[in-house]
Amino acid sequence: MRNRVNQALKLIYPDACPLCEELMAEPGRACKECIAKLCFVGEVSCARCGKPIEDEEQEYCNDCGSLTRSFIRGYPAMEYTDEIRSCLMRFKYGSKKGYAGFLASMIIKSQGTKLLALGADALVPVPVHRTRLKERGYNQAKLLADELSGYLGIPVRDDILLRQHKTLPQKELNNIEREKNLKKAFISRVNKVEYKRVILVDDIYTTGATIEGCTRVLHSIGIPEVFYTSVCIGKGY
């Protein structure tokens, strides 16, 4: 009976490719043609944030070579290109919560082995302010972390960090304004956590200001090693 109901629902509400939105026969899948257009992060990347770099002799990207970075290493899955941009926008602002499974699978496809090798104690989603949480109805980073937890077998801790200020969108600010915008945005909900290593989870890494802000708070409560992963990484400043 349940199978018949599911089949009927699929006829009424067919699944679509999360990238091009063309109808698909299988849920949670994307067109092979769309997947082929995605730019996954390769081995030639910044040794700190994971951003692709052209010169394989260069250790750090320009941002990480000139700015303070408290986290150890980043593991972004893809470059922030037109092929993934609209998908992330619908996921973040268009109530497409179902995209979380697909996007998490792209992180695993690109960085799963490296993330598993870290032996992390927990996945910590970057929090959103309560106002934005109420507007959207969900935290996209938490949805990603939940999906990644299923792949990696690492528990999710969304009760450690709190976003206390509703910050301006980072894309509207320059580098100095971005750092100031997030300087006191995050606080800890707890006094101390007995973890050695955690992985922050977010949808996109742009300038590093958000991950840096979260990392400093995690250090303040006794977590010495902080890494991060994200669906995409932008070009930075």
Secondary structure, 3 states (H helix, E strand, C coil): CHHHHHHHHHHHCCEECCCCCCEECCCCCCCHHHHHHCCECCCCECCCCCCECCCCCCCCCHHHHHCCCCCCEEEEEEECCHHHHHHHHHHHHCCCCCHHHHHHHHHHHHHHHHHHHCCCCEEEECCCCHHHHHHHCCCHHHHHHHHHHHHHCCCECCCCEEECCCCCCHHHCCHHHHHHHHCCCEEECCCCCCCCEEEEEEEEECCCHHHHHHHHHHHHCCCCEEEEEEEEECCCC
